[in-house]
Amino acid sequence: MARWQSCGRILMYHGVTDEGAPELESQLHYLTRNFKIVSLETMVDRLAAGADPAANEIVLSFDDGLRNNLIVVYPLLQKLHIPATFFVCPGLIGSGKWLWNHEVRSRLQTLHHADLVVLAKALATPSASVESIVRWMKKLCPDERGHAETMVQQATAGFRPTTQQHAAFDIMDWDELLSLDPKLITVGSHTVSHPILTNLPDNEVEREVRDSRQQLEQRLQRPVNFFCYPNGSYDSRAYQAVKSFYRAAVTTESGVVGGKDFDLHRLPRIPSAETAALTAWRLHRPEA
C-alpha cells in the first residue's frame, strides 16, 4: 500500500467568490461522501498522541481571512455541518487594506503592455510580466518592497477597485470574524500583516509570529493554537518562532499527514483545484 493511502490530508483553499460557490459546494459534497472531515485540532490531537490520522480523515483550511470566506464559504460549511480553519492576519482586519500582492497584481493588470515595460525597467525587474513582477517583489526585504509598492501605486494612480475585485480581495472585519461559530470554525494565525517571513530581520520574524497570536486571542477571547506560514515560506528562525508560540503549523508543501517523519510545525497541505474532479485527483495522488 502506498504511504499516502494510510495518511490524513489537509486541503488548502484561499478565496471563493459568488461565481465559485456552486463549484465549491460540489467539492464539499464530494468530500463529505468520501472523507471524514475533522477539525485541525482533532487531527493534531491524534498526531500529538502518537497516532496516525485515519486514512479517510481530512481537514479544510482557508488562508488570508478574506470576506468572501464569510459570505460565500461559511454558509456552505454551516449548511453541511463541516468544520474548517480560517487563517487570518489581525493587522489587516479593519484596516481597509488588501494583502499587498492582491493589490499590486490588480494594479499591474490595469497597465498597457508598454507602460508595464516602462515600470518594469524602473523597478529593475528581470521580466515585464505581471506575475514575474509579483514574484520578484516577494523576494524583497520590507523596505525595498514598500518602495516598489509606492512605484506601482504612482504608475497606477487612477486605479479604483471594481465590485468584483472587492468581492475577491476585501478582508473580514472584527465583527465578521467574531460572528463565526467557534464550534465550526477554528481561527488560526497567518502573521500580523502577511509578510514573507524569510525576508524579515530576526526581531520582526518573532514579532509577526508572536503578536498575531496575542492580538487574535485578545479580540476573540479564545486560544489561537495554529499557524500558517505566509506564501509557505519559512527558515530556521521562522520555524523556531512558530514552534515557540503555536501547537502546530501548516505549510504550502504538498503531501499527506502522518507516518514516522511528520512534524507538527511543518504539516503539508494539498492545494484545492478549480474543479471537484481535479481536487479529487490531487487528494488521491498527492505526490504525483
ROVEXNU-541206 format. One record per atom (N, C-alpha, C, O): x, y, z. Coordinates in steps of 0.05 Angstrom, whole numbers, padded with zeros to 5 digits, always signed. Example, Ala and Ser with C-alpha at 12.3 -4.5 7.8 and 13.67 -1.06 7.14 Angstrom:
2
+00264-00114+00156
+00246-00090+00156
+00264-00066+00156
+00285-00066+00169
+00257-00045+00142
+00273-00021+00143
+00258+00001+00157
+00268+00023+00161
This chain:
288
+00017-00024+00000
+00000+00000+00000
+00018+00025+00000
+00037+00026+00015
+00012+00044-00017
+00027+00069-00018
+00024+00084+00008
+00003+00082+00022
+00045+00099+00016
+00045+00113+00042
+00021+00131+00044
+00009+00133+00065
+00014+00146+00022
-00007+00165+00024
-00034+00153+00029
-00052+00167+00039
-00038+00127+00023
-00064+00114+00027
-00071+00110+00056
-00094+00106+00063
-00051+00111+00074
-00056+00106+00102
-00053+00132+00119
-00050+00131+00143
-00054+00155+00105
-00049+00181+00119
-00073+00199+00116
-00090+00195+00098
-00074+00220+00133
-00095+00240+00131
-00086+00262+00112
-00064+00261+00100
-00104+00281+00108
-00099+00303+00089
-00109+00329+00100
-00128+00330+00115
-00095+00351+00093
-00104+00378+00098
-00107+00392+00071
-00087+00394+00056
-00131+00401+00065
-00136+00413+00039
-00135+00443+00042
-00146+00455+00060
-00121+00456+00023
-00116+00485+00024
-00133+00500+00004
-00132+00495-00020
-00149+00519+00014
-00164+00538-00003
-00155+00566+00004
-00141+00571+00024
-00163+00585-00013
-00159+00614-00008
-00187+00627-00010
-00205+00621+00005
-00190+00645-00029
-00215+00659-00033
-00234+00644-00051
-00226+00630-00069
-00260+00648-00047
-00281+00637-00064
-00302+00658-00068
-00316+00666-00048
-00306+00668-00092
-00326+00688-00097
-00353+00675-00103
-00355+00651-00105
-00374+00692-00107
-00400+00681-00113
-00400+00663-00137
-00414+00642-00138
-00384+00670-00158
-00383+00654-00182
-00372+00626-00176
-00378+00607-00190
-00355+00624-00156
-00343+00598-00149
-00359+00582-00130
-00351+00559-00124
-00381+00593-00119
-00396+00579-00098
-00407+00552-00107
-00405+00533-00093
-00419+00550-00132
-00430+00524-00140
-00408+00503-00141
-00413+00480-00134
-00385+00510-00151
-00363+00490-00153
-00353+00483-00125
-00348+00459-00120
-00351+00502-00107
-00343+00495-00080
-00363+00477-00067
-00355+00457-00054
-00388+00482-00071
-00409+00465-00059
-00407+00437-00070
-00410+00417-00055
-00401+00435-00096
-00397+00408-00108
-00373+00394-00095
-00375+00370-00090
-00352+00409-00091
-00328+00397-00078
-00335+00388-00050
-00326+00366-00041
-00349+00404-00035
-00356+00397-00007
-00374+00372-00006
-00370+00356+00012
-00392+00370-00025
-00409+00346-00025
-00391+00321-00031
-00395+00300-00019
-00373+00324-00050
-00355+00302-00056
-00339+00294-00031
-00336+00271-00025
-00328+00314-00017
-00312+00309+00007
-00328+00295+00029
-00319+00277+00042
-00353+00304+00033
-00369+00291+00054
-00376+00262+00047
-00380+00246+00065
-00378+00256+00021
-00384+00229+00013
-00360+00210+00016
-00363+00186+00020
-00336+00221+00013
-00313+00204+00010
-00293+00207+00033
-00274+00190+00035
-00296+00226+00051
-00278+00230+00073
-00293+00237+00098
-00316+00244+00097
-00279+00234+00120
-00289+00244+00146
-00276+00271+00151
-00252+00272+00156
-00291+00293+00149
-00279+00319+00152
-00278+00326+00182
-00299+00325+00195
-00254+00331+00192
-00250+00337+00220
-00237+00364+00224
-00226+00375+00204
-00237+00374+00248
-00224+00399+00254
-00194+00395+00254
-00184+00373+00258
-00179+00417+00250
-00150+00415+00252
-00141+00406+00280
-00122+00391+00283
-00156+00415+00300
-00150+00407+00328
-00152+00377+00331
-00136+00364+00344
-00173+00365+00320
-00177+00336+00321
-00153+00321+00309
-00143+00302+00321
-00144+00330+00286
-00122+00316+00273
-00096+00320+00289
-00081+00301+00292
-00091+00344+00299
-00067+00350+00314
-00067+00334+00340
-00047+00323+00348
-00091+00332+00353
-00093+00316+00377
-00084+00287+00372
-00069+00276+00388
-00093+00276+00350
-00086+00248+00343
-00056+00246+00338
-00043+00227+00348
-00045+00265+00323
-00016+00264+00317
+00001+00268+00343
+00021+00254+00347
-00008+00286+00360
+00007+00291+00385
+00007+00267+00403
+00025+00263+00419
-00014+00251+00401
-00016+00226+00417
+00000+00203+00406
+00001+00181+00417
+00013+00208+00383
+00030+00188+00371
+00015+00169+00351
+00026+00149+00343
-00009+00177+00344
-00025+00161+00325
-00026+00174+00298
-00026+00199+00297
-00029+00159+00277
-00033+00170+00251
-00062+00178+00248
-00080+00166+00260
-00068+00198+00231
-00096+00204+00225
-00108+00180+00210
-00094+00164+00198
-00134+00177+00213
-00147+00156+00198
-00144+00162+00168
-00142+00185+00160
-00144+00141+00152
-00138+00145+00123
-00158+00162+00109
-00152+00175+00089
-00183+00164+00120
-00203+00180+00106
-00208+00206+00120
-00228+00220+00114
-00191+00214+00139
-00194+00240+00153
-00182+00262+00136
-00161+00260+00125
-00197+00285+00136
-00187+00308+00121
-00195+00333+00136
-00216+00335+00148
-00177+00353+00134
-00182+00379+00146
-00184+00400+00124
-00169+00398+00104
-00202+00419+00127
-00204+00440+00107
-00193+00466+00119
-00199+00473+00142
-00176+00480+00103
-00164+00505+00112
-00168+00526+00091
-00166+00521+00067
-00172+00551+00100
-00176+00574+00082
-00157+00596+00092
-00159+00605+00115
-00140+00606+00074
-00120+00626+00081
-00129+00654+00075
-00144+00659+00057
-00119+00673+00091
-00118+00702+00086
-00141+00718+00099
-00140+00742+00100
-00162+00705+00110
-00183+00720+00124
-00199+00737+00105
-00208+00758+00114
-00204+00728+00081
-00219+00744+00062
-00249+00744+00069
-00260+00725+00080
-00262+00767+00063
-00290+00769+00069
-00307+00749+00055
-00328+00740+00065
-00298+00740+00031
-00314+00720+00017
-00314+00693+00031
-00332+00677+00026
-00295+00689+00049
-00296+00664+00065
-00320+00665+00084
-00332+00644+00090
-00327+00689+00093
-00351+00693+00109
-00377+00692+00093
-00396+00678+00100
-00377+00706+00071
-00401+00710+00055
-00408+00685+00038
-00431+00678+00036
-00387+00673+00026
-00392+00651+00007
-00387+00624+00021
-00403+00605+00019
-00364+00621+00034
-00355+00595+00044
-00371+00587+00069
-00381+00565+00071
-00372+00605+00088
-00384+00599+00115
-00412+00588+00113
-00419+00568+00126
-00430+00600+00097
-00457+00589+00095
-00458+00560+00085
-00475+00544+00094
-00440+00553+00067
-00439+00526+00057
-00428+00507+00079
-00438+00484+00082
-00409+00516+00094
-00399+00499+00116
-00421+00495+00137
-00424+00473+00148
-00436+00516+00143
-00459+00514+00162
-00480+00494+00151
-00490+00477+00166
-00486+00497+00126
-00507+00481+00114
-00500+00451+00115
-00517+00434+00120
-00474+00445+00111
-00466+00417+00111
-00453+00408+00137
-00443+00385+00139
-00452+00426+00157
-00441+00420+00183
-00412+00411+00181
-00404+00390+00192
-00396+00426+00166
-00368+00419+00161
-00349+00438+00176
-00352+00463+00174
-00331+00428+00192
-00312+00445+00206
-00290+00453+00187
-00283+00439+00168
-00278+00476+00193
-00255+00486+00177
-00239+00505+00194
-00247+00514+00215
-00214+00511+00184
-00197+00530+00197
-00193+00554+00178
-00186+00550+00155
-00197+00578+00189
-00191+00603+00174
-00166+00615+00186
-00165+00622+00209
-00145+00619+00169
-00121+00631+00178
-00122+00661+00170
-00125+00668+00147
-00119+00678+00191
-00124+00707+00186
-00100+00724+00196
-00084+00714+00212
-00099+00749+00186
-00078+00768+00194
-00090+00791+00209
-00103+00808+00197
-00088+00791+00236
-00102+00812+00251
-00094+00840+00245
-00110+00859+00248
-00070+00845+00235
-00062+00872+00227
-00076+00883+00203
-00077+00907+00199
-00088+00866+00187
-00104+00874+00164
-00133+00878+00170
-00148+00891+00155
-00142+00865+00191
-00171+00865+00198
-00179+00894+00206
-00168+00906+00224
-00199+00904+00192
-00209+00931+00198
-00192+00953+00187
-00199+00976+00191
-00171+00947+00172
-00153+00967+00161
-00163+00978+00135
-00154+00999+00126
-00180+00963+00121
-00188+00971+00094
-00168+00963+00073
-00172+00969+00049
-00146+00951+00082
-00125+00943+00063
-00129+00915+00053
-00142+00898+00066
-00117+00909+00029
-00116+00882+00019
-00088+00870+00026
-00070+00885+00034
-00085+00844+00021
-00058+00833+00021
-00043+00848-00001
-00054+00854-00022
-00018+00855+00004
-00003+00872-00015
-00001+00860-00042
-00003+00874-00062
+00002+00833-00044
+00004+00821-00071
-00022+00822-00086
-00021+00824-00111
-00045+00821-00072
-00070+00824-00086
-00073+00852-00098
-00082+00855-00121
-00065+00872-00083
-00067+00900-00093
-00047+00904-00116
-00054+00916-00137
-00022+00896-00112
-00002+00900-00133
-00010+00886-00159
-00009+00898-00181
-00019+00862-00157
-00027+00847-00181
-00051+00861-00195
-00051+00864-00219
-00071+00870-00179
-00094+00883-00191
-00086+00909-00204
-00097+00916-00225
-00068+00924-00192
-00059+00949-00204
-00044+00944-00230
-00049+00957-00250
-00025+00925-00229
-00009+00920-00253
-00026+00910-00277
-00020+00916-00300
-00047+00896-00271
-00065+00886-00292
-00079+00908-00307
-00090+00903-00328
-00080+00932-00296
-00093+00955-00310
-00075+00968-00330
-00084+00985-00346
-00049+00962-00329
-00029+00976-00346
-00028+00964-00374
-00030+00940-00377
-00026+00981-00394
-00020+00972-00421
+00008+00960-00421
+00025+00967-00404
+00014+00942-00440
+00039+00928-00440
+00063+00948-00441
+00083+00944-00428
+00060+00969-00457
+00082+00988-00460
+00088+01001-00433
+00111+01005-00426
+00067+01008-00418
+00070+01021-00392
+00082+01001-00372
+00097+01008-00354
+00074+00976-00375
+00085+00955-00357
+00115+00952-00362
+00130+00947-00343
+00123+00953-00386
+00151+00951-00393
+00167+00974-00381
+00189+00970-00370
+00156+00998-00383
+00169+01022-00371
+00172+01018-00341
+00193+01024-00330
+00151+01010-00328
+00152+01006-00299
+00171+00984-00291
+00187+00987-00272
+00171+00962-00306
+00190+00940-00300
+00219+00949-00302
+00236+00941-00286
+00224+00966-00322
+00252+00977-00325
+00259+00995-00302
+00281+00994-00291
+00240+01011-00293
+00245+01029-00270
+00249+01013-00244
+00265+01021-00227
+00234+00991-00242
+00237+00974-00218
+00262+00957-00220
+00272+00946-00199
+00273+00954-00244
+00296+00936-00249
+00289+00907-00244
+00304+00891-00232
+00265+00899-00253
+00256+00871-00251
+00267+00855-00275
+00273+00867-00296
+00270+00829-00271
+00281+00812-00293
+00262+00809-00317
+00270+00801-00338
+00236+00814-00313
+00216+00810-00334
+00194+00830-00330
+00190+00841-00309
+00179+00834-00352
+00158+00855-00351
+00130+00843-00350
+00111+00858-00355
+00127+00818-00343
+00100+00807-00339
+00090+00812-00311
+00106+00816-00293
+00064+00813-00308
+00052+00818-00282
+00061+00798-00261
+00070+00806-00240
+00060+00773-00268
+00067+00752-00248
+00096+00752-00241
+00104+00747-00218
+00113+00758-00261
+00142+00759-00255
+00149+00782-00236
+00166+00780-00219
+00135+00805-00239
+00139+00828-00221
+00131+00821-00193
+00145+00827-00174
+00107+00808-00190
+00098+00800-00164
+00117+00780-00151
+00124+00782-00127
+00127+00761-00166
+00146+00741-00156
+00172+00755-00147
+00183+00748-00126
+00181+00774-00163
+00205+00789-00156
+00201+00804-00130
+00219+00805-00113
+00178+00817-00127
+00173+00832-00103
+00172+00815-00078
+00178+00824-00056
+00163+00790-00081
+00162+00771-00058
+00190+00766-00046
+00192+00757-00023
+00211+00771-00061
+00238+00766-00052
+00251+00790-00038
+00273+00788-00028
+00237+00812-00038
+00249+00837-00028
+00245+00839+00002
+00226+00828+00014
+00263+00853+00015
+00260+00859+00043
+00238+00880+00046
+00231+00893+00026
+00226+00883+00070
+00203+00901+00072
+00207+00929+00062
+00189+00940+00048
+00230+00942+00067
+00234+00969+00058
+00235+00970+00027
+00224+00988+00015
+00249+00951+00015
+00251+00951-00014
+00224+00945-00027
+00217+00957-00047
+00209+00927-00014
+00182+00921-00025
+00164+00945-00022
+00148+00950-00040
+00166+00959+00000
+00150+00983+00004
+00156+01004-00017
+00137+01017-00027
+00181+01007-00024
+00189+01026-00045
+00177+01017-00072
+00167+01034-00087
+00178+00991-00077
+00167+00981-00103
+00137+00985-00103
+00126+00992-00124
+00124+00980-00081
+00095+00984-00080
+00088+01013-00086
+00068+01019-00100
+00103+01032-00075
+00099+01060-00080
+00101+01067-00110
+00085+01082-00121
+00121+01055-00123
+00125+01060-00151
+00101+01048-00167
+00093+01061-00187
+00092+01025-00159
+00068+01014-00173
+00044+01032-00169
+00029+01037-00188
+00040+01041-00145
+00017+01059-00139
+00019+01085-00156
-00001+01094-00166
+00043+01096-00158
+00046+01121-00174
+00041+01116-00203
+00030+01133-00217
+00048+01092-00213
+00043+01085-00241
+00014+01078-00247
+00006+01078-00270
-00001+01074-00226
-00030+01067-00229
-00047+01085-00212
-00065+01076-00198
-00041+01110-00213
-00054+01130-00195
-00085+01130-00199
-00099+01137-00180
-00094+01123-00222
-00123+01123-00227
-00137+01097-00219
-00161+01094-00225
-00123+01079-00207
-00134+01053-00200
-00157+01055-00180
-00155+01068-00159
-00180+01043-00187
-00203+01041-00169
-00213+01012-00170
-00220+01002-00192
-00214+00999-00148
-00222+00970-00148
-00251+00967-00159
-00268+00984-00153
-00255+00947-00175
-00281+00940-00185
-00297+00926-00163
-00287+00918-00143
-00323+00923-00168
-00340+00908-00150
-00330+00879-00147
-00330+00868-00126
-00322+00868-00170
-00312+00841-00170
-00286+00838-00154
-00282+00818-00140
-00269+00858-00156
-00244+00858-00141
-00249+00861-00111
-00236+00847-00094
-00267+00878-00103
-00274+00880-00075
-00284+00853-00065
-00277+00844-00043
-00301+00839-00080
-00311+00813-00072
-00289+00792-00070
-00291+00774-00053
-00269+00795-00086
-00247+00776-00085
-00227+00781-00063
-00216+00762-00052
-00221+00806-00057
-00198+00812-00041
-00203+00827-00014
-00184+00830+00002
-00227+00837-00009
-00233+00850+00016
-00229+00831+00039
-00233+00807+00037
-00220+00842+00062
-00214+00827+00086
-00237+00829+00106
-00250+00850+00107
-00243+00807+00120
-00263+00808+00142
-00256+00829+00163
-00232+00835+00168
-00277+00841+00175
-00272+00859+00198
-00275+00842+00223
-00282+00819+00223
-00270+00855+00246
-00271+00841+00272
-00299+00830+00278
-00302+00807+00287
-00320+00846+00273
-00347+00837+00279
-00354+00812+00262
-00366+00793+00272
-00344+00812+00237
-00350+00789+00220
-00334+00765+00229
-00345+00743+00229
-00310+00768+00238
-00294+00746+00248
-00307+00735+00273
-00308+00711+00277
-00316+00752+00291
-00328+00744+00315
-00355+00730+00311
-00364+00715+00328
-00368+00735+00288
-00394+00722+00282
-00391+00693+00275
-00411+00679+00274
-00367+00684+00269
-00363+00656+00261
-00367+00637+00285
-00356+00643+00307
-00382+00616+00282
-00386+00597+00304
-00360+00583+00311
-00350+00568+00294
-00350+00586+00335
-00324+00574+00343
-00326+00543+00344
-00306+00530+00344
-00350+00532+00345
-00353+00503+00345
-00349+00492+00317
-00343+00468+00313
-00352+00509+00297
-00348+00501+00269
-00323+00511+00257
-00309+00497+00242
-00315+00536+00264
-00292+00549+00251
-00270+00554+00272
-00274+00567+00292
-00247+00542+00266
-00223+00548+00282
-00209+00571+00269
-00204+00571+00245
-00202+00591+00285
-00187+00614+00274
-00157+00610+00281
-00150+00606+00304
-00140+00611+00260
-00112+00608+00264
-00097+00633+00255
-00109+00651+00242
-00072+00635+00262
-00056+00659+00256
-00042+00656+00229
-00032+00634+00222
-00040+00678+00215
-00026+00679+00189
-00006+00702+00189
-00001+00714+00168
+00005+00707+00212
+00022+00731+00219
+00005+00756+00223
-00020+00755+00218
+00017+00777+00231
+00003+00802+00235
-00006+00815+00209
-00029+00823+00205
+00013+00816+00189
+00007+00831+00165
+00014+00817+00139
+00015+00830+00118
+00019+00791+00140
+00025+00774+00117
+00051+00781+00103
+00052+00783+00078
+00073+00786+00118
+00099+00789+00104
+00110+00761+00098
+00100+00741+00109
+00129+00760+00080
+00143+00734+00076
+00166+00733+00097
+00185+00749+00096
+00163+00715+00116
+00180+00715+00140
+00210+00713+00134
+00226+00724+00149
+00217+00699+00112
+00245+00695+00106
+00259+00721+00098
+00283+00723+00097
+00243+00742+00092
+00254+00768+00084
+00257+00787+00107
+00267+00810+00103
+00249+00779+00131
+00249+00797+00154
+00274+00794+00172
+00286+00773+00172
+00281+00816+00186
+00302+00813+00206
+00292+00797+00230
+00267+00793+00232
+00310+00787+00246
+00302+00768+00268
+00280+00779+00285
+00261+00765+00291
+00282+00804+00295
+00263+00815+00313
+00235+00817+00301
+00215+00814+00314
+00234+00822+00274
+00208+00825+00261
+00196+00797+00256
+00171+00795+00257
+00212+00777+00252
+00201+00750+00249
+00186+00743+00275
+00163+00734+00273
+00199+00746+00298
+00186+00739+00323
+00162+00756+00328
+00142+00746+00338
+00164+00782+00322
+00141+00799+00327
+00117+00791+00311
+00094+00790+00322
+00120+00786+00285
+00098+00778+00268
+00085+00752+00278
+00061+00749+00277
+00102+00733+00287
+00092+00707+00296
+00078+00709+00323
+00056+00699+00327
+00092+00723+00342
+00081+00725+00369
+00057+00743+00371
+00037+00736+00383
+00059+00767+00360
+00038+00787+00363
+00012+00779+00349
-00009+00787+00359
+00014+00764+00328
-00010+00756+00314
-00027+00739+00332
-00052+00742+00333
-00015+00721+00347
-00030+00704+00366
-00041+00721+00388
-00065+00718+00395
-00025+00739+00399
-00034+00755+00421
-00058+00773+00413
-00077+00775+00428
-00057+00785+00390
-00078+00802+00381
-00104+00787+00376
-00126+00796+00383
-00102+00764+00363
-00125+00747+00358
-00138+00737+00384
-00162+00738+00387
-00122+00728+00402
-00133+00718+00428
-00146+00740+00444
-00166+00736+00457
-00134+00764+00443
-00146+00787+00457
-00173+00794+00446
-00192+00800+00461
-00176+00795+00420
-00201+00803+00407
-00222+00780+00408
-00246+00786+00411
-00213+00755+00404
-00232+00733+00402
-00238+00720+00429
-00258+00707+00432
-00221+00725+00448
-00224+00714+00475
-00225+00683+00475
-00242+00671+00488
-00207+00672+00458
-00204+00643+00458
-00176+00636+00448
-00164+00652+00435
-00167+00612+00454
-00139+00605+00446
-00136+00604+00416
-00154+00596+00401
-00113+00612+00407
-00105+00610+00379
-00080+00593+00378
-00058+00603+00383
-00083+00568+00371
-00061+00549+00373
-00047+00541+00347
-00027+00527+00348
-00058+00551+00325
-00048+00541+00299
-00039+00564+00281
-00049+00586+00282
-00019+00558+00265
-00005+00579+00249
-00003+00569+00220
-00001+00546+00214
-00003+00589+00202
+00001+00583+00173
+00023+00602+00163
+00020+00627+00165
+00044+00591+00151
+00066+00608+00140
+00057+00623+00115
+00049+00610+00096
+00058+00649+00115
+00051+00664+00090
+00068+00655+00067
+00093+00653+00069
+00055+00651+00044
+00069+00642+00020
+00083+00615+00023
+00097+00606+00006
+00078+00602+00046
+00091+00576+00052
+00120+00579+00058
+00134+00559+00060
+00130+00604+00062
+00159+00609+00065
+00167+00609+00094
+00155+00623+00111
+00187+00594+00100
+00199+00595+00127
+00228+00586+00126
+00237+00573+00108
+00243+00595+00147
+00270+00586+00150
+00273+00578+00179
+00253+00575+00193
+00298+00573+00189
+00301+00562+00216
+00291+00582+00237
+00281+00574+00258
+00294+00609+00231
+00285+00629+00250
+00254+00629+00252
+00243+00629+00274
+00240+00628+00229
+00211+00628+00230
+00201+00602+00242
+00182+00602+00258
+00213+00580+00235
+00205+00554+00246
+00207+00554+00276
+00189+00545+00290
+00230+00563+00287
+00234+00563+00316
+00214+00582+00330
+00204+00576+00352
+00209+00605+00318
+00190+00624+00330
+00162+00611+00330
+00148+00613+00351
+00154+00599+00308
+00128+00587+00307
+00126+00564+00327
+00105+00561+00341
+00147+00548+00329
+00147+00526+00348
+00145+00536+00377
+00134+00521+00394
+00155+00560+00383
+00154+00571+00410
+00126+00580+00417
+00119+00580+00441
+00110+00589+00397
+00085+00602+00404
+00060+00587+00395
+00038+00594+00403
+00063+00565+00380
+00039+00551+00369
+00042+00521+00373
+00064+00510+00374
+00019+00509+00375
+00018+00480+00378
+00025+00465+00352
+00037+00444+00353
+00017+00477+00330
+00022+00464+00304
+00021+00486+00282
+00010+00507+00287
+00032+00479+00259
+00032+00498+00236
+00030+00483+00210
+00040+00461+00207
+00018+00497+00190
+00015+00485+00164
+00032+00501+00144
+00037+00524+00147
+00041+00487+00123
+00057+00498+00101
+00041+00498+00075
+00017+00491+00075
+00054+00504+00053
+00042+00501+00027
+00056+00477+00012
+00051+00473-00011
+00072+00462+00027
+00085+00439+00015
+00064+00417+00011
+00049+00411+00029
+00063+00406-00013
+00042+00386-00019
+00049+00359-00008
+00072+00350-00010
+00030+00346+00005
+00035+00320+00016
+00013+00312+00035
-00006+00328+00041
+00015+00288+00046
-00004+00278+00066
+00007+00280+00094
+00031+00286+00098
-00010+00276+00113
-00003+00279+00141
-00002+00251+00155
-00021+00236+00154
+00021+00246+00167
+00024+00220+00181
+00051+00207+00175
+00067+00219+00161
+00054+00183+00184
+00080+00169+00180
+00099+00177+00202
+00093+00192+00221
+00123+00166+00200
+00143+00170+00221
+00157+00197+00220
+00168+00205+00240
+00157+00210+00197
+00173+00234+00193
+00157+00260+00194
+00167+00280+00185
+00133+00259+00204
+00117+00283+00205
+00127+00303+00226
+00140+00294+00246
+00122+00328+00222
+00130+00349+00241
+00105+00367+00245
+00094+00378+00226
+00097+00370+00270
+00072+00385+00276
+00074+00414+00267
+00054+00427+00264
+00098+00424+00264
+00102+00452+00256
+00110+00455+00227
+00118+00477+00218
+00107+00433+00212
+00112+00434+00183
+00092+00415+00169
+00099+00399+00152
+00067+00417+00176
+00047+00400+00165
+00041+00407+00136
+00035+00430+00130
+00043+00387+00118
+00038+00393+00090
+00008+00396+00084
-00009+00386+00099
+00001+00408+00062
-00027+00410+00053
-00028+00403+00023
-00008+00403+00009
-00052+00398+00015
-00057+00392-00013
-00073+00416-00025
-00095+00422-00015
-00063+00429-00046
-00078+00452-00057
-00104+00443-00071
-00104+00424-00086
-00125+00457-00065
-00150+00452-00079
-00148+00461-00108
-00129+00475-00115
-00166+00452-00124
-00166+00459-00153
-00193+00472-00160
-00212+00473-00143
-00196+00482-00184
-00220+00495-00192
-00243+00477-00196
-00267+00485-00195
-00238+00451-00200
-00260+00432-00204
-00258+00409-00184
-00237+00403-00173
-00281+00397-00178
-00282+00375-00159
-00265+00351-00170
-00252+00337-00154
-00266+00347-00196
-00251+00324-00208
-00221+00327-00203
-00207+00308-00196
-00210+00351-00208
-00182+00356-00205
-00174+00356-00175
-00153+00345-00168
-00191+00367-00158
-00186+00365-00129
-00185+00336-00120
-00167+00329-00105
-00204+00320-00130
-00204+00291-00123
-00178+00278-00132
-00167+00261-00118
-00169+00285-00156
-00144+00273-00166
-00121+00280-00148
-00104+00263-00141
-00119+00305-00140
-00097+00314-00122
-00099+00300-00095
-00078+00292-00084
-00123+00296-00085
-00126+00283-00059
-00117+00254-00060
-00106+00243-00040
-00121+00240-00082
-00114+00212-00084
-00087+00207-00097
-00077+00185-00096
-00075+00229-00108
-00048+00226-00119
-00031+00250-00110
-00021+00265-00126
-00029+00255-00083
-00016+00279-00073
+00013+00282-00080
+00024+00304-00079
+00026+00260-00087
+00055+00261-00094
+00060+00259-00124
+00082+00257-00133
+00038+00260-00139
+00041+00258-00169
+00050+00285-00180
+00054+00287-00204
